[in-house]
Structures are given as structure tokens and as C-alpha cells.
Amino acid sequence: GGAEAPGVADVTLRELVTPSLVLVILGLMVLSAFFSSCETAFLSISKQRLRTMREEGKVLDQLVVQMLDDPGELLTLILVGNLVVNTALGVVLGTRTENIFAQVLHVSPANAYMAAVAIVTAVMVFFGDILPKIFAVRAKEVYARVAVIPLMAIGRLLAPIRNGFIQVTDFLFRITRFRELRAAPYITDEEIM
């Protein structure tokens, strides 16, 4: 092409977007959607429904209840998983998108970067967060039952990272004495009036 930047070779879209790259991006996007939907599905099951699930004794229900017995650990697992996946997805998809704009479409580097950030953010928020959460709210119990075993397996894989985050957080709480702060007393509407 004629208007390319000095030192930038003319690259085709096929050279930048290989089938293996598409599979990696799709896999990361599925994992991002998985973690986002798990957060919504698990944490939107009512306490009453959890009691019923506990009493019914079905294996998958018991696993869901077991995970929700420690919501802090469940949420940490989901957030760490989402952090790892979304960071990898942002780097892989962002770099490739920026390269497409710069090397195939011959957009200036600054504009290529801004376009990549805008597109990747929109794709990740819509397909990795909003859409999965809408689905999970509508099918929370069914989804939680389907997701519980893969989530437990991923939890074992991510345990060292999750435990590291928990230790750092505990350390920060200790040195800042944040745990010593007391919540404001609960005030009812009647007391205000």
C-alpha cells in the first residue's frame, strides 16, 4: 500500500488473524463470560431457595450450596479468574486489533491504539459481562448447577493466585488496622422521622 508508515511492512489480515488466534480469543471470551455469569447466577440465588436446595440433597445442589457457604471465597475465585482471563484477552485482542488498524488499514499508531481500546472494551463489556449476566439472572439455578463442577476445578487451578490475593489483602488490613473500624449503627426509617 502507498500511505504506510515508514518501517511498517504491508501485512495482510490473514497474517494477523490466524485460526489458532481466533480459537484463543474465543476461548478467553467464553471463560470471561463464564466467570461473569457464575458471579450473577450463584450470588442471585435466594437464601430461601438455598435452604430448599440444601434439604433436597441432590448432588449438584449440594455443591452449589457448599460453594455459597463461603461467598467471600467464591467471589474471590470468580474475580481472580475474571482478572486473569480479561487481562489475557485484553492483551491478545487489543494488540491484534491495534495491529490490524496500523498495519492493514494504515491508521496512525495513536489512532490505531485508541480504536483498539474502544473496540476491545466494547466487545469485552458486552460479550464478556453484560450478555452473560442477563442470561445468568434468568437461569440462575440451572446455570449454577451446570457451572459448579467446572468452577470448582478452576478453583483448584487458581488456588495459589487466589490465596496470594487473600494474604496480601489480610496483610493490608492488618497494617492499616482497617478491621478495627466499626460499621455505622443501623438506623430504621422510623428513627429518622
CORBELHU-V350975 format. One record per backbone hydrogen bond with DSSP energy under -0.5 kcal/mol. CO is the residue of the C=O (numbers start at 0). NH is the residue of the N-H. If there is no record, write none. Layout:
BEGIN
co=CO nh=NH
co=CO nh=NH
END
This chain:
BEGIN
co=4 nh=7
co=6 nh=8
co=8 nh=10
co=11 nh=15
co=12 nh=16
co=15 nh=17
co=17 nh=21
co=18 nh=22
co=19 nh=23
co=20 nh=24
co=21 nh=25
co=22 nh=26
co=23 nh=27
co=24 nh=28
co=25 nh=29
co=26 nh=30
co=27 nh=31
co=28 nh=32
co=29 nh=33
co=30 nh=34
co=31 nh=35
co=32 nh=36
co=33 nh=37
co=34 nh=38
co=35 nh=39
co=36 nh=40
co=37 nh=41
co=38 nh=42
co=39 nh=43
co=40 nh=43
co=41 nh=44
co=45 nh=49
co=46 nh=50
co=47 nh=51
co=48 nh=52
co=49 nh=53
co=50 nh=54
co=51 nh=55
co=52 nh=56
co=57 nh=61
co=58 nh=62
co=59 nh=63
co=60 nh=64
co=61 nh=65
co=62 nh=66
co=63 nh=67
co=64 nh=68
co=65 nh=68
co=66 nh=69
co=67 nh=70
co=69 nh=73
co=70 nh=74
co=71 nh=75
co=72 nh=76
co=73 nh=77
co=74 nh=78
co=75 nh=79
co=76 nh=80
co=77 nh=81
co=78 nh=82
co=79 nh=83
co=80 nh=84
co=81 nh=85
co=82 nh=86
co=83 nh=87
co=84 nh=88
co=85 nh=89
co=86 nh=90
co=87 nh=91
co=88 nh=92
co=88 nh=93
co=89 nh=93
co=90 nh=94
co=91 nh=95
co=92 nh=96
co=93 nh=97
co=94 nh=98
co=95 nh=99
co=96 nh=100
co=97 nh=101
co=98 nh=102
co=98 nh=103
co=99 nh=103
co=99 nh=104
co=100 nh=106
co=102 nh=10
co=107 nh=111
co=108 nh=112
co=109 nh=113
co=110 nh=114
co=111 nh=115
co=112 nh=116
co=113 nh=117
co=114 nh=118
co=115 nh=119
co=116 nh=120
co=117 nh=121
co=118 nh=122
co=119 nh=123
co=120 nh=124
co=121 nh=125
co=122 nh=126
co=122 nh=127
co=123 nh=127
co=124 nh=128
co=124 nh=129
co=125 nh=130
co=128 nh=132
co=129 nh=133
co=130 nh=134
co=131 nh=135
co=132 nh=136
co=133 nh=137
co=134 nh=138
co=136 nh=139
co=138 nh=142
co=139 nh=143
co=140 nh=144
co=141 nh=145
co=142 nh=146
co=143 nh=147
co=146 nh=150
co=147 nh=151
co=148 nh=152
co=149 nh=153
co=150 nh=154
co=151 nh=155
co=152 nh=156
co=153 nh=157
co=154 nh=158
co=157 nh=161
co=158 nh=162
co=159 nh=163
co=160 nh=164
co=161 nh=165
co=162 nh=166
co=163 nh=167
co=164 nh=168
co=165 nh=169
co=166 nh=170
co=167 nh=171
co=168 nh=172
co=169 nh=173
co=170 nh=174
co=171 nh=175
co=172 nh=176
co=172 nh=177
co=172 nh=178
co=176 nh=179
co=177 nh=180
co=187 nh=191
co=188 nh=192
END
